[in-house]
Amino acid sequence: MKKGSLYLVGTGIHLNHMTVEARDCIEDAEKVFYLVADPITATWILRMNSDAESLQTCYSPGKDRRLSYREMTERIMTAVRDGLKVCAVFYGHPAVLVTSSHRALKQAREEGFAARICPAISAEDCLFADLDIEPGRGCQTFEATDFLLHSRIFDPTCSLILYQIGIIGDLTCNPDKTEHPGLAVLVEQLLRTYEPSHPVVLYEASQSPTGTPIINHCTLATIDPATVKLITTLYVYPLPSREADPVMLEKLGIKR
Ligand SMILES: C[S@@+](CC[C@H](N)C(=O)[O-])C[C@H]1O[C@@H](n2cnc3c(N)ncnc32)[C@H](O)[C@@H]1O
């Protein structure tokens, strides 16, 4: 194995979600890169390791995010190639919708460096807790633009979670965005499966340990684009479950 290594860790949605494993990686690293959602977490990371550098500068308004992701991967990989023990810190879970994290992992391994993604708390994990959802009864997660572009097939009798509904079809980075033209396209697509009165939630996990989540119950027909932010996730309640399959009940020896 070459000198130089890469650990990709997550902060969780707020600082109290940070795992002991993630803290240790940040403290032990010879170089830290971070992309986090709030200044408190950034300050905390810098206190843990003064060799920490923000990746936020890879973004700029109107710039194609795919280019920003490539730049982030390159900055991380340059430090790994320099033989350093590198830790890259991302908001939430580092494997959940973090393109540069997956790319850096792949690249590092292909080039013969030790590399690993550590688990963390994602927005979806907070949603399960705040909305009291049991994912074991079936739960499908998609990035909203990916869901539309690839006509993803899903089971409407299971939960449906859609990430990034605030930037559907938008490949740039504009944190102040207030218009969401792609949202109407998403609703139109969902109305092919559900009634307009179908219940959904516009969800925002609290970004502070002392805060409360925003849980905006509405229906598909009453989603208000003005309330949708960059951090909003859409939860679509399941339709009633199908009856248990009698053949399976018999095969598994389960009595009704
Ligand atoms: C680039 S993804 C990052 C996901 C993050 N890595 C995770 O583990 O949850 C950004 C999307 O995550 C979701 N998200 C981020 N913060 C959130 C929050 N506080 N509450 C609800 N969803 C959130 C939203 O769907 C947002 O558009």
Ligand as a Chemical Component Dictionary entry (heavy atoms), coordinates in Angstrom:
data_LIG
# 
_chem_comp.id                   LIG 
_chem_comp.type                 NON-POLYMER 
_chem_comp.pdbx_formal_charge   0 
_chem_comp.three_letter_code    LIG 
# 
loop_
_chem_comp_atom.comp_id 
_chem_comp_atom.atom_id 
_chem_comp_atom.alt_atom_id 
_chem_comp_atom.type_symbol 
_chem_comp_atom.charge 
_chem_comp_atom.model_Cartn_x 
_chem_comp_atom.model_Cartn_y 
_chem_comp_atom.model_Cartn_z 
_chem_comp_atom.pdbx_ordinal 
LIG C1  C1  C 0  -26.197 17.137 -1.457 1  
LIG S1  S1  S 1  -27.450 16.357 -0.539 2  
LIG C2  C2  C 0  -26.552 15.967 0.924  3  
LIG C3  C3  C 0  -27.146 14.829 1.704  4  
LIG C4  C4  C 0  -26.356 14.514 2.955  5  
LIG N1  N1  N 0  -25.030 14.024 2.612  6  
LIG C5  C5  C 0  -27.055 13.485 3.834  7  
LIG O1  O1  O 0  -26.385 12.542 4.281  8  
LIG O2  O2  O -1 -28.234 13.639 4.130  9  
LIG C6  C6  C 0  -28.478 17.693 -0.081 10 
LIG C7  C7  C 0  -29.900 17.232 0.148  11 
LIG O3  O3  O 0  -29.978 16.554 1.383  12 
LIG C8  C8  C 0  -31.217 16.795 1.998  13 
LIG N2  N2  N 0  -30.979 17.519 3.240  14 
LIG C9  C9  C 0  -29.868 18.166 3.605  15 
LIG N3  N3  N 0  -30.038 18.730 4.810  16 
LIG C10 C10 C 0  -31.272 18.427 5.220  17 
LIG C11 C11 C 0  -32.031 18.736 6.364  18 
LIG N4  N4  N 0  -31.542 19.477 7.350  19 
LIG N5  N5  N 0  -33.297 18.262 6.419  20 
LIG C12 C12 C 0  -33.825 17.534 5.429  21 
LIG N6  N6  N 0  -33.146 17.208 4.329  22 
LIG C13 C13 C 0  -31.892 17.659 4.218  23 
LIG C14 C14 C 0  -32.031 17.676 1.047  24 
LIG O4  O4  O 0  -32.822 16.834 0.226  25 
LIG C15 C15 C 0  -30.927 18.347 0.270  26 
LIG O5  O5  O 0  -31.380 18.801 -0.986 27 
# 
loop_
_chem_comp_bond.comp_id 
_chem_comp_bond.atom_id_1 
_chem_comp_bond.atom_id_2 
_chem_comp_bond.value_order 
_chem_comp_bond.pdbx_ordinal 
LIG C1  S1  SING 1  
LIG S1  C2  SING 2  
LIG S1  C6  SING 3  
LIG C2  C3  SING 4  
LIG C3  C4  SING 5  
LIG C4  N1  SING 6  
LIG C4  C5  SING 7  
LIG C5  O1  DOUB 8  
LIG C5  O2  SING 9  
LIG C6  C7  SING 10 
LIG C7  O3  SING 11 
LIG C7  C15 SING 12 
LIG O3  C8  SING 13 
LIG C8  N2  SING 14 
LIG C8  C14 SING 15 
LIG N2  C9  SING 16 
LIG N2  C13 SING 17 
LIG C9  N3  DOUB 18 
LIG N3  C10 SING 19 
LIG C10 C11 SING 20 
LIG C10 C13 DOUB 21 
LIG C11 N4  SING 22 
LIG C11 N5  DOUB 23 
LIG N5  C12 SING 24 
LIG C12 N6  DOUB 25 
LIG N6  C13 SING 26 
LIG C14 O4  SING 27 
LIG C14 C15 SING 28 
LIG C15 O5  SING 29 
# 
